[in-house]
Amino acid sequence: MTDNLDQLKMCELRAKGLMEEIDQRSTNPTVVCGKCGAKADAPEHLHNPRPLMKKKLDNFWN
């Protein structure tokens, strides 16, 4: 492969069908792309990174 995988963003990896690389970069996502909605562990893997908001549980006891 001529492309350096470290330089590719998540949407570029998806377009190339490199799902294993996507899985490795999104094991514990902290950011989401404002452009394509991909989630990643680090902001450098996305074109337009935004902080990933934690979901609040709908629980009556908390």
C-alpha positions as CSV (number, residue, x, y, z in Angstrom):
1,M,0.0,0.0,0.0
2,T,1.4,3.4,-1.0
3,D,-0.5,5.4,1.6
4,N,0.9,5.9,5.1
5,L,-1.9,4.7,7.3
6,D,-0.9,7.0,10.2
7,Q,-1.7,10.0,8.0
8,L,-5.2,8.9,6.9
9,K,-8.3,10.2,8.8
10,M,-11.2,7.9,9.8
11,C,-13.4,8.8,6.8
12,E,-10.5,8.0,4.4
13,L,-9.9,4.7,6.1
14,R,-13.7,3.9,5.7
15,A,-13.6,4.8,2.0
16,K,-10.6,2.4,1.6
17,G,-12.4,-0.3,3.5
18,L,-9.8,-0.5,6.3
19,M,-12.1,-1.6,9.1
20,E,-9.5,-3.2,11.3
21,E,-7.6,0.1,11.4
22,I,-10.8,2.0,12.3
23,D,-11.5,-0.5,15.1
24,Q,-8.0,0.0,16.5
25,R,-8.4,3.8,16.5
26,S,-11.8,3.8,18.2
27,T,-11.4,1.4,21.2
28,N,-12.1,4.1,23.7
29,P,-13.5,7.1,21.8
30,T,-13.1,10.6,23.3
31,V,-13.9,12.7,20.2
32,V,-16.4,12.7,17.3
33,C,-16.0,14.2,13.9
34,G,-18.4,17.1,13.1
35,K,-18.1,16.3,9.4
36,C,-18.7,12.5,9.1
37,G,-19.7,11.4,12.7
38,A,-16.8,9.0,13.1
39,K,-15.6,8.4,16.7
40,A,-11.9,8.1,17.6
41,D,-9.6,7.9,20.5
42,A,-7.5,10.9,19.5
43,P,-8.4,14.1,17.7
44,E,-5.7,13.8,15.1
45,H,-7.6,10.9,13.5
46,L,-10.5,13.1,12.5
47,H,-10.9,16.1,10.1
48,N,-13.2,18.1,12.4
49,P,-12.9,16.7,16.0
50,R,-15.3,17.7,18.7
51,P,-15.4,16.4,22.3
52,L,-17.6,13.3,22.7
53,M,-20.3,14.0,25.3
54,K,-20.9,11.3,27.8
55,K,-24.4,9.9,27.7
56,K,-26.5,10.3,30.9
57,L,-28.3,7.1,31.9
58,D,-32.0,7.3,32.2
59,N,-32.2,5.9,35.7
60,F,-34.6,6.9,38.4
61,W,-32.2,5.8,41.2
62,N,-29.3,8.2,40.2
